[in-house]
Amino acid sequence: MPAVAIFRDELLLVSETFIRAQVSRLRRFQGVFVGCRKINGLSISGRPAVLLHSGLVGRIEKLLLRTTGFAPTLVSGLRKYEPVLLHAHFGPDGALAMPVAEALKIPLVVTFHGYDASFKDETFGKSRAGRWYLGRRERLKREATTILAVSEFVAGKLAAQGFPKEKVRLHYIGVDTEEFQPRPRAGRESKVLFVGRLVEKKGCEYLIRAMEPIQKAMPDVELVIVGDGPLRPSLETLAKSLLRRYTFAGAQPASAVREWMGRAMVLCTPSLIAESGDAEGFGMVFIEAQASGLPVVSFASGGIPEAVKHEEGGFLAPEKDWRKLSEYLGCLLTNSDNWTRFSRAGRERVKDLFDLRKQTAKLEEIYESTISGHRRGRNRIHLNSL
């Protein structure tokens, strides 16, 4: 079975279960993780991994990779697996992985997930890593063989930045619809669930404001906030001033998130476009919720309208309109017919469009066409040189 190298600078953030899940569903290829360092995040045990050295040596190796493209540890480590393709997740990681793919003479696939396509250049320019990426972006446009966008929204952002249209392909990652199973309404609790980092983009402030009239009318409804981040102190202060029942549960493992999705009545993560340009590229949490039979309320922002069909699997309010958000929450909390219809329709749509097995099979087709195209290109170059 041919190997594909799955590149991520840091292996693997807790929030990146979608990368691990996608690799686990490959059937025609063997996924080999490759990155600069292993972090205390998601387990990748059971999968081969190639990493830079730890400590000071590893930091020097990464500096060399970024400044000169020299990466003998990664290249030699991967050679024994004979990968036929390198797939990097997120644009900056694609730029970092370019020299590795070039040294191995294999095609480079890069998936753009959201911030990497929507950030303003001024935002990237505020950090050293961002400035480095901006300096490599034009080269990435030329050297990446295939560029995957997780939504039409992301594809549009890439087009606006000048990425070649013939290289950009839409690919929804998908969710395991067997792992995320629905529970009936009768077995659920009076809880509104938020899942996400506590940052501007996730819009938790607007949900807290929307919950105030809900709890005045329905005192038993509790807001459960799963996630952590820099805005937590200010959000806790706001919740204390407005709400009666709320829980800040902090960051939770994927298994706990699935459990909450089975208990709650509504998922509400009202993402918006942040001042930095950061936007929800697609929103895996929305299709996980719908696969769990959990209706969604959010803002019609970024790629969310692709993940959630308004008035089918949930309601989408205009961005920052917390009053409309509150109205939609009330529609689902008080109307059992609405809730049941949305619960069923949302799951059916996810099974049809976003099932992980189907989507990963499509990804493998993209891999195969990319590899074939790369080989034809190399053969033409060889013939022309004769």
N, C-alpha and C positions, 0 to 999 in steps of 0.2 A: 504494500500500500504506500503510495507516494506521500511524502511529508510536506506540510506547509508550515512555515515559521510564523508564529503569531507574536507580533512585537508590541510591547508596552514598556515605556521607560521604567515604571515602577510596577512590579507584579505583586499583588493585584489589588486595587482599591476595593474597599468593602462595597461601595456603590456600583461596582462593575460586574455584578453577577451575570449580566447579559453577555459579556465576553466569554466567561467561563462556560455558560450554558450553551452558547453557540459552538464552541470548540467541542463540547461533550456530545453534540449531535452530528458531528462530521461522520460520514459513513464511507466515503470514497477516498478520504485523505486522513493522514495522521497529523494531529496538531502538536507542534513543538513550541512551547513558550520560549520567548527570548526577550531579554530586557537588561537594563543597567543594574537594577538591584531588586532583591526580594524585600518586601515590606511586611509588617505585621497586619495583614489584611485578609483577603480571601485565600483559602487553601488551594493550592494547585497540585497537591500531592497526587501521585498516580499518573501524572503527565510529565514527560521529559521537559527539562528547562535548561536553557543556556544563559548564563549570567556573567557580568563582569566580576572581577575579584572584589572582595569586601574591603572596607576601610580605605586608607589613604591611596592604596594602589588602584582601587576601583574608581576613586574620584579623579585620579590622574588619567585613567583610561577613558572615562567619560569626557573629560576636557579635551583629550586628543581626538575623540570621535567627533565632538562638536566643532573643533577648530581645524582639523586636518582631514577628517574622514577615516582616520586610521583606527581600525578595530580588530586587531588580530585575534583577541580572545573570543569575540563573538563569531567571527568568520571561521576560525579553526574549530570552534565548538560545534557550529552548525554543519560543517562539512560532513561529519560522520553520519548525519541523518539524510544527507543529499536532498535538501528541500528543493521543490520545484517552483516555489512561489513564496514571497514574503508579504504578509498582511499586517499592516500597522493600523492601530486604532488611534484616532484623533490626528488632526493635521500636523501639529508640532512633532508628534512621534513619527509621522511619515517622513518629515524632513530629517529627523535624526537617523532614521533607518535607511535612508537613501544609499549611503556608502556601503552598507552591508549587502544590500541587494545587488549593487553594482559589482562588488568584489566577487559575489557568488554567481554573477551573470544570470540572475533570475528576475522575473517581473515583480514589480512592486504594486500592491493594492493598498489603498489608503481609505479608511472609513472616516468620514466627518460626521460628528454626532450632534453638534449644537454650538457651543460657545466658540469652537474653533472656526466656525463659518460666520457666526453672527457678531463676534466682538468687533468693535470699532478699531481701526488701526491705532488711534490714540490710546486705546486701552492696552493693546499689545505693547505699545511703545513705553508704557510706564514701568515695565519690568525688563530685566536683562534677558531672561528667557524669551519674552515676547519680542523684544527687538531682534534677537537672534533668529526667531522664526520668520519675522518679516523679511529679514535679509536672505532667507532661503526659500521663500514662498514661490518666487518666479521659477527657480530651478525645479521645485517640486511640481509645478504645473507641467514642465517639460518632461521630467523623468518618471513620474508616476505612470504606470501603464494603465491602470484602471482606478477611478475615483468613485467611491460609493457614498451616496448621500442617504441618511436614514429617513428622509422625508422630502416631499416636494419643496417645503419651505427651505430646508437646508440646500437643496439643489439650486434654488433661486438665488440664495446668498452666494453660492460658489460661482454661479454665472455672472453675478454682479461684480465679483472680484476678478473676473477674467479667466477662470479655469476653463480649459477647452471643453466645449459642449460634447464633443464626440467621445471624451473620456469619462464623463460623469454619468453614473447609472444610479437609479433609485433602487434602494434595497431596504425593506423593513426587516429588522432583526427577528422579531417574533418572541413568543412566550410559550412555555410548556403548558398546554391546556389540560394535560393530565395531572401535572403537579399542582396547578391552581384550579381547585374544584369549588363549585358553588355550594352554598348552604341556603336552605329555605328562609324566608323572611321570619317565620315563626321562631326560628332558633337564634335570631340575632338580638342585639342589645341596642338601646337608644343611645348610640354613639355616632358622632361625625368624626371621621378619621382623616388626619393630615399625615402624609409621608413625604419627607424631603429635607434637604439641608435648610437650615434657618439662615437664609441669605435673601437679598432683595428679590432676586428672580423668582423665588418660590411663592411670594405674595402672602405669606402667613398673616401679616398684619390685617389684610382685607378679610380674611376668614374670621379672625377674632372679632372684628367689627360686625361682620355678618351674623355671628353667633349671638350677639347681645339681644336683638329682638326675638330670635328663636328661643332662647332660654327664658325670656319673659313670658312667652306664650306656652312654652313646654319646658318647665323647670327640670324635668328628669333627663333631658338630653345633655350628654356630656361631650365635650370636645377633647379628643385624644391626639396629641401632637407627637409623632414619631420622627425623630431626627434631631440633629444638633448643629450648631454653627455660631458665628459671631453675633448674630442678632438675638440670641436666646435671652439675655438679660432684659433687653428692652421689650421683647415680646411677652416675657413673663410679667413685667410691670404693667403692660397694657391689658393683659388678660386679667390680672388681679383687680384692675380698676373697672372692668366692664362685665366680667363673667362670674357666674355662680359655680359652675362645675367644669373643671378642665384638668387635664393631666399632661405634663411634659414628660414623656417617657424616655427621651434621649435617643441616641442611636441604637438600633436594634439589628440583630442578625436577620438574614432573609427568612428563616423559619418563623421568627416572631412576627415579622411583617405579614406573612401569609396567615398566621393565626389571627392577627388583628383584622385582616381583610375578611375573614370568615365570621367575625363577631360584629363588625360595624354595620350601620345602615346605609351610610353614604361615604364615599371618598371625596374629599374636597382639598385639592392642592391647586390653588388659583394662581398659577404661574403667569408672569408678565414679562415684558421686555424691560430689562434693567437699564439704568443710566449708561452703563458700560457697553450696551448693545447685547449683552448676554440674554439669550432667549431659550425657550424650551424647544429643542430641535425636533423632538417627537414626544417623548415622555413614556418610558417603559412602565412606570407605575400605573398609568391609566389603562393600559391593556392588561396588566396583571390584575388590577381591580375588576375589570369587566370579565376576565376569564374566571374570576372567583364569584361571579354573579353579583358584584357590588356596583350599583349605579354610581356615576361620577357627576360632580358639579365642579366646573372650573371656569376660567376665562377663555375666550376664543382668541388665543395668542400663540404666535409661533407655529409649531407643527401640531399643536393639540387638536385642531379640527380634523386632522387626518387620523389621529388615534381615537377620537370620540366623535361620533356623529350626533349632532345636536338633535334632541328630542327622540333619540333612538336608544343609545346606551347611557345617555345623561343629558345634562343641560350645560350650555356654554354661554356665559354672560359677557357683555362688553368689558374689555380690560379696565380694571380698577373700579368697576361699578359694584360695590359691596352690597348695596341695597338689592340689586337684581340677584346677586349671589344668594342673599338671604331668602329672597322669594322662592328661588329654585330649590334651595334646601328644604324649605317648608313644604313644597309640592311633593317631595319624595318622602319626607318624614310623616306626613299626615294622610297621604293617599296610597293605600295598599295596592290598588289596581295599577297606578302609575309605576310603583316600585317593582311589582312583579313583571310588568311588561318590559321595563327598562332592563331589569336583571336578565331576563331571557334573551332579549334582542342584543344586548351588549356582548354576551358570551357567544352567541351565534356569529356575530360579526367578527369577533376575535378568532374563532375557529376557522372561519372562512378566509380571512385576510392575513392573520398574524400568527398562525400556528408555527411554533418553532421548528418542528420537523419539516414542514413544507418549505418554510423560508430558508432553512439551512440547505435543503436539497437545491433550491434555486441559487444559493450562494456557491455551491459546488459546481453548478453549471457555469457560473461567472468565472470561477477559478479555471475551469477547463478551457473556456473560450479565451481567457486572458493568456494562459500558457500556450495555447495553439497560435494565437496571434503573435506572441513574443517570439516563438520559434520561427514562424514564417518571416518575421522581420529580420532576425539574425541570419537566416539563410539568404535573404535578398542582399544583405550587407556583404556576406561572404562571397556570393556570386559576382557582385559588382566589383569586388576587390581582385578578382582573378584576371 
